[in-house]
Structures are given as C-alpha cells and as structure tokens.
Amino acid sequence: MSTISASVTLTNNDLNNYNWPITINGGTSNSPIVVTFSNDITLNSTSKHFIIGSEYITIDGSNNNVTIN
C-alpha cells in the first residue's frame, strides 16, 4: 500500500509506480491535499483503488476520464 500526504499531479504512468491501494491522508481546511490527474486514468484491477483518509482532500480530474476495467 502507498500513501500520498501532499498535493501531487499524477499521470496514468505515475500510477504504475505505486503499490495499491493508495491511501490519501492529511490536509487541513486552510491547506487541503489536491490530487490532480493530468491525463486520462485507467485502472485495470479491482485492487486498484484510493482510500480517502481525510475530509480535506480534493481529487481534480481536470476534465480527464477515469476508466475502471
């Protein structure tokens, strides 16, 4: 399992470098964690999912598609 605890921009290729599932933790009301997808994302396994561990997390798809196969 991998953890993201700071704002990050991810590509589909970047996601291959993580151990799934990915936990996203942290953030505050004044400084939320933002995970931005910079291109279309395809998840090819049911084990590939995100665990959101805080109410101060934003997933920004940037008008990209997320496909779950």
C-alpha positions in Angstrom: 0.0 0.0 0.0 1.2 3.5 -0.8 0.4 6.8 0.8 0.0 10.3 -0.6 0.2 13.0 2.0 1.0 16.1 -0.1 -0.6 17.7 -3.2 0.5 15.9 -6.3 -0.2 15.8 -10.1 -0.4 12.2 -11.5 -0.3 10.8 -14.9 -1.5 7.3 -15.8 2.1 6.1 -16.0 2.8 7.6 -12.5 0.2 5.3 -11.0 2.2 2.2 -12.1 4.9 3.3 -9.6 2.5 3.0 -6.6 1.6 -0.1 -4.5 -2.1 -0.3 -4.5 -4.4 0.6 -2.8 -3.3 4.2 -2.4 -4.2 6.0 0.8 -4.6 9.7 0.6 -4.1 11.4 4.0 -3.7 14.8 5.5 -4.7 18.3 4.6 -6.5 20.9 6.6 -9.3 23.3 5.9 -6.8 26.0 5.1 -4.5 23.7 3.1 -6.2 20.7 1.6 -4.4 18.0 -0.3 -5.1 18.1 -4.0 -4.5 15.1 -6.3 -4.7 16.2 -9.9 -4.9 13.8 -12.9 -3.1 15.3 -15.8 -4.4 12.8 -18.4 -6.9 10.0 -18.7 -6.5 7.4 -16.0 -7.3 3.7 -16.5 -7.4 1.3 -13.5 -7.2 -2.3 -14.7 -7.7 -4.2 -11.5 -10.3 -4.2 -8.7 -7.4 -3.9 -6.2 -6.5 -0.5 -7.7 -8.5 2.0 -5.6 -8.0 5.1 -3.5 -8.7 5.2 0.2 -9.5 8.8 1.2 -8.4 9.3 4.8 -9.5 12.9 5.4 -12.2 15.4 4.6 -9.6 17.8 3.3 -8.8 16.1 0.1 -9.8 17.1 -3.4 -9.5 14.9 -6.4 -9.2 17.1 -9.5 -9.8 15.2 -12.7 -9.0 18.2 -14.9 -11.7 17.1 -17.3 -10.0 13.8 -17.8 -11.7 10.4 -17.8 -11.1 7.7 -15.2 -11.8 4.2 -16.6 -12.2 1.2 -14.3 -11.8 -2.1 -16.1 
